[in-house]
């Protein structure tokens, strides 16, 4: 009965995990199970390699870097408003505009050369205007506020990276502890099964009691449960470590 209760609780834990996964990804289904093969223990990267992977792939780090770049561009755009504005203008017109004109000497009408586009007396002007705001308190204040936002974003990035390093080191250590404990659990199962076989043989030969056989069976079941829990710890800590280094992204 105790083992059946454990099995029922374990099945309920799986159902809850499937429900949480479905809610996390916005699935219309009540529960969603995972698919595919989990990363194997042999694929475990070194701690240094894990740090490099996380630095390049972690969405939180990439988001913080993008925010810093956006703040820098905003500061640059605000500061550009203090730069001088240059403008060039000019006009050109032809005398007479091509209309027949009267000569002042002869009094006879005549047509200007080039129909007025090549006038005798050109009329043109060129101007260069420089508009330079020497001081604008509003723009300066906005630029300083944007620079402050840049500094805040950089400090947030430092916090994210420190938390990232701590998470990777913690999950890496947890995985190593679970992995090193697994051979001992496997040996315990082997010994408990041999003990049960011996107790069963003694009971069949009339040399042992039912209590001894029940104790041996309880020991075997307990070690098998511990082995299953140890295997789960290895798989779960490996998955948590993979998430910490943004594995698969």
Buried (B, 14 or more C-beta within 10 A) or exposed (E): EEEEEEEEEEEEEEEEBBBEBBEEEEEEEEBBEEEEEEBEEEEBBEEEEBBEBBBEBBEBBBEBBEBBEEBBEBBEEBBEBBEEEEEEEEEEEBBBEBEEBEEEEEEEEEEBEEEBEEBEEEEEEEEEEEEEEEEEEEBBEBBEEBBEBBEEBBEBBEEBBEEBBEBBBBBBEBBBEBBEBBEEBBEBBEEBBEBBEEBBEBBEEEEBEEEBBEBBBBBBBBBBBBBBEBBEBBBBBBBBBBEBBBBEE
